[in-house]
Amino acid sequence: MTIPAILAENLGRTFGDKVAIKNVNLKIPSGEVYGLLGPNGAGKSTIVRILCTLLMPTQGRARVAGYDVATDPMAVRLRIGAALQSTAIDGLQTGREMLALQAQLYGISSGVAQKRIAELEALVDLGKDFDKRVSTYSGGMKRRLDIAIAMLHRPPMLFLDEPTTGLDPRSRQQMWDEVRRLNKELGVTILLTTQYLEEADSLAHRIGIINDGGVVSEGSPRELKRLVRDDIVVANVQGDAVAVESRLADIRGVKSLTVTGDRIEARVSDGAQAIGSVAIGIQQAGLTLNDITLRTPTLDDVFMELTGAHMNKEVGHEPVR
Amino acid sequence: MSLSADASPGVATNVDAERFGVDPELRPRDQSFIRDVLIIARRSIRQLPREPEAVFPALLIPVFFMAVNIGSLEKLTESALAIDYKAFQLPVGIVFAVTGISRGASLVADLNSGYFDRLLMTPVSRLALLIGTMAADFVLVALMTLPVLCLGFIVGVGFHNGVLGFLVFVGISALWGMVFPGFTYAIAFKTASPAAVASATILFFPFAFLTTTFLPKDQLNGTLDAVATVNPVTYILEALRSLLTEDWNMSAIGPALLAIGVVGILSIGLALTALKGRVSRN
């Protein structure tokens, strides 16, 4: 029998009068990396906490690994690992001690635990720091340890809530590599939440875009980008672009325009044909054109298309090379 | 809108129910409640020497009080009341040392770091998360009595009932020191606030001073005597003093155990209620 790894039907959760999530439907097959993409406060963590049995839904139902999170939470817990938004570590313990404690809590025998810890030691790549207190670790080291702890009991499903928030580019790349390895080599089904477009694009087989507590669209990154049928012309200019925005909007072929400081983004139906007109139009509007490029839609454009707003600006999030 | 309900290319296949089987090396059903308690307690005990700043102030305060009280009142009380004031004050030092010290701050750190959530996602018994921590408190406060007792020995206080008396003395102290922090844990589970937990020590002041801290009960005035009568610390002090100066006196030890029981039911009950609220998933 084929059962989805995660099945959510009309899932909802309120806190008093505040609706955190509403009518969320998810069907995630085994072996998939599924990304929940949305800005802060969209409801991503609430969904994860319900699926991890830490929170009860107030509406609908959810099944993880075939078990209902509300009525059979223990069966779910034995089959999931999770690294939640805050790195769940005990600074007074060493990395080795934390793994050993986790093994004890799952009733794993000492011999098996030692073997697994030795295997995970390579994964966490902490060197001599493995036997130092966790409070001395960097953010990346803590995150790697966090995931190793989540995987110690070899769950078939892993929840990662914003796994790379606050990490430097190198640590983020390591995290991405590990997510891919867990999925490809071990077949682990992974649900990850992120507010980073690049992360969802790079890691997820399918993405659910979440906004205001609801999933507004779902599909592979390529499928989602196809929702935006236009090309995007991006121009960096000198001069007061905002002042001449209405003139720029009249450029032939431009369907819509976004001006942010000295950056102009024009949505056009045929980029190759329109880029010349846009360049000329900008100069005719009295602006100096520094550079102009044509790009295909990103997930941010998809988010804009679906919600009418951009995702949160990714402050401090340097691109991974 | 849903664009694709099925797995995309590149997704691992082999989709069947067996994929969600539990790791055969896991033995969660073999885990007894006692084992869970021991695992949690061991972790808490391992933290103790790594947080000396949480322990040493709790030792300095009773030593300070003992020195000041004995220094200022010993001559007066020994001449007026004919009591061994050092033996009278040693239990006060012990009760000051063991009351209110707990792993409450550590629990709050777990709640705020998300580590408590990680524990909740394991098969561990929820009750063991509290009882295990309290078991660690028992060990902690039993250890805390030793330096204060050593000080007592140095100034000439001895145990009237030998080694067994010593063990009962430490046991009563540790039991009291274990149950009283239940109030702190209730506050920790309810608020997850370090400030609220730190201020919980204020709770101890009425218990500590509205009793026979300085003078025997028959020397207290009417109001203070009445308050001391319902203060459980009065009975703890009486029992500990009796173990230092008298033959076995069950009329002193019995009420102390009863007081510990009553406070324990109240404090642990509150802590359990707060724990239940914390893990209710509501």
Chai-1 contact restraints between the chains, C-beta under 6 A:
chainA,res_idxA,chainB,res_idxB,connection_type,confidence,min_distance_angstrom,max_distance_angstrom,comment,restraint_id
A,M1,B,A17,contact,1.0,0.0,6.0,A-B,restraint_1
A,T2,B,V15,contact,1.0,0.0,6.0,A-B,restraint_2
A,I3,B,A17,contact,1.0,0.0,6.0,A-B,restraint_3
A,K27,B,A5,contact,1.0,0.0,6.0,A-B,restraint_4
A,P29,B,A7,contact,1.0,0.0,6.0,A-B,restraint_5
A,P29,B,V15,contact,1.0,0.0,6.0,A-B,restraint_6
A,S30,B,V15,contact,1.0,0.0,6.0,A-B,restraint_7
A,S30,B,R19,contact,1.0,0.0,6.0,A-B,restraint_8
A,G31,B,V11,contact,1.0,0.0,6.0,A-B,restraint_9
A,G31,B,A12,contact,1.0,0.0,6.0,A-B,restraint_10
A,E32,B,A7,contact,1.0,0.0,6.0,A-B,restraint_11
A,E32,B,V11,contact,1.0,0.0,6.0,A-B,restraint_12
A,C52,B,M121,contact,1.0,0.0,6.0,A-B,restraint_13
A,L54,B,D117,contact,1.0,0.0,6.0,A-B,restraint_14
A,L55,B,R281,contact,1.0,0.0,6.0,A-B,restraint_15
A,M56,B,R281,contact,1.0,0.0,6.0,A-B,restraint_16
A,M56,B,N282,contact,1.0,0.0,6.0,A-B,restraint_17
A,A65,B,F20,contact,1.0,0.0,6.0,A-B,restraint_18
A,G66,B,F20,contact,1.0,0.0,6.0,A-B,restraint_19
A,R77,B,M121,contact,1.0,0.0,6.0,A-B,restraint_20
A,L78,B,V22,contact,1.0,0.0,6.0,A-B,restraint_21
A,R79,B,F20,contact,1.0,0.0,6.0,A-B,restraint_22
A,A82,B,M121,contact,1.0,0.0,6.0,A-B,restraint_23
A,L84,B,G114,contact,1.0,0.0,6.0,A-B,restraint_24
A,S86,B,G114,contact,1.0,0.0,6.0,A-B,restraint_25
A,A88,B,G114,contact,1.0,0.0,6.0,A-B,restraint_26
A,A88,B,Y115,contact,1.0,0.0,6.0,A-B,restraint_27
A,A88,B,R118,contact,1.0,0.0,6.0,A-B,restraint_28
A,D90,B,Y115,contact,1.0,0.0,6.0,A-B,restraint_29
A,L92,B,Q47,contact,1.0,0.0,6.0,A-B,restraint_30
A,L92,B,R50,contact,1.0,0.0,6.0,A-B,restraint_31
A,L101,B,R43,contact,1.0,0.0,6.0,A-B,restraint_32
A,Q104,B,I39,contact,1.0,0.0,6.0,A-B,restraint_33
A,L105,B,T122,contact,1.0,0.0,6.0,A-B,restraint_34
A,L105,B,V124,contact,1.0,0.0,6.0,A-B,restraint_35
A,Y106,B,L26,contact,1.0,0.0,6.0,A-B,restraint_36
A,G107,B,L26,contact,1.0,0.0,6.0,A-B,restraint_37
A,G107,B,R27,contact,1.0,0.0,6.0,A-B,restraint_38
A,G107,B,P28,contact,1.0,0.0,6.0,A-B,restraint_39
A,G107,B,D30,contact,1.0,0.0,6.0,A-B,restraint_40
A,G107,B,Q31,contact,1.0,0.0,6.0,A-B,restraint_41
A,I108,B,E25,contact,1.0,0.0,6.0,A-B,restraint_42
A,V112,B,E25,contact,1.0,0.0,6.0,A-B,restraint_43
A,H153,B,D23,contact,1.0,0.0,6.0,A-B,restraint_44
A,H153,B,L26,contact,1.0,0.0,6.0,A-B,restraint_45
A,R154,B,D23,contact,1.0,0.0,6.0,A-B,restraint_46
A,P156,B,R19,contact,1.0,0.0,6.0,A-B,restraint_47
A,P156,B,F20,contact,1.0,0.0,6.0,A-B,restraint_48
A,G187,B,A12,contact,1.0,0.0,6.0,A-B,restraint_49
A,H205,B,S8,contact,1.0,0.0,6.0,A-B,restraint_50
A,H205,B,V11,contact,1.0,0.0,6.0,A-B,restraint_51
A,R206,B,S8,contact,1.0,0.0,6.0,A-B,restraint_52
A,S217,B,M1,contact,1.0,0.0,6.0,A-B,restraint_53
A,E218,B,S2,contact,1.0,0.0,6.0,A-B,restraint_54
A,G219,B,L3,contact,1.0,0.0,6.0,A-B,restraint_55
A,G219,B,S4,contact,1.0,0.0,6.0,A-B,restraint_56
A,S220,B,S8,contact,1.0,0.0,6.0,A-B,restraint_57
A,E223,B,L3,contact,1.0,0.0,6.0,A-B,restraint_58
A,E223,B,S4,contact,1.0,0.0,6.0,A-B,restraint_59
